[in-house]
Amino acid sequence: MANPKTSPDWHPERLAARLPFLRARAALSMATRAFFHGRGYMEVETPALVPSPGAEVHLMAFESRYIPHLGQGRERRLFLRTSPELAIKRLLAGGAGPVFELARVWRNGEASDRHAPEFTMLEWYRPGAPMAGLMEETEAFLRAVWPGCPAAPFARLTMAEAFARHVDGLDILATIRPDGSGDAVALIEAARARGLPGPADEDWESAFFRLLLERIDPALGAHPTFLTHWPAPQAALARRDAADPRAALRFELYVDGLELANAFEELTDPAEQRRRLVADMAERERQHGPAAAWPVDEDFLAALEHGMPPTSGIAMGFDRLAMLVSGAPRIGDVQWLPWSG
């Protein structure tokens, strides 16, 4: 009999132990496609090897290089994508309409019971949909594919409400400057006044996420919750809220302490998007060094210049969803051949 701790993941005993979770994942894939096809979405496939793998400051990418040997193209630095988002948005600018992708993505250095360096992301985008409409569709999707989905409506909580409720009345939007940047001094002093000091060199973003992880995430509970209207410094690729530009039209979905999805009412202004991407890449280089930086995606910006329709879009960790649906305790349980580092 094989030792379950040392035998490879393909070994019959190891595979048999995961098969209930893997069968649930296979059924989830079919149900997902049926849901989106039934709502008029088209499934797309976008490139995995790209010149700019994503827009997030803190994500690390796997790097490769194209070396021509048949006389085509030029040598160039490439990456495995961290998300299909920028590619899908180019299709939206081209007129593809509502689309979804079950995309293989890569994030270097991420490995835990809930993280893997290679995993599947479900992303879908609907032109013309506001953020509220996307939340309704997200809830409908989970009710369609998750037999254990709670009957009660999903909770909705703005980030301002969450900080006021769970961080002793702290007004997070009062720490946002008119230009949309975070005032580190204001947030750090507000946290310290509540007995929540951080490191001496803490910046606004670090303080924000420290309070989010320490005080808000644990308080959300088991019931599915949309955490909405993130502070403007966390707008990323989202529009700022016209009613209060200190907040962005962004939500994340949490289920039983698990961050399941991240969504935006998408920014379509090419000039504003360029400013944000340039600033993010400069911050990336400052934090991680020149070797960890990559160029701004000019083809994506060209698509915005051409014109992308008003759109809301969402990225959902498909492996995490499979964990939720199947009851698997670890992400490797829902992957046919898990990563082993």
Secondary structure by P-SEA (a helix, b strand, c coil): cccccccccccaaaaaaaaaaaaaaaaaaaaaaaaaaaabbbbbbbbcccccccccccbbbbbbbbbbccccccbbbbbccccaaaaaaaaaaacccccccbbbbbbccccccccccbbbbbbbbbccccaaaaaaaaaaaaaacccccccccbbbbcaaaaaacccccccccccccccccccaaaaaaaaaaacccccccccaaaaaaaaaaccccccccccccccccccccccccccccccccccccbbbbbcccccccccccccccaaaaaaaaaaaaaaaaaacccccccccaaaaaaaaaaccccccccccaaaaaaaaaaccccccccccccccc
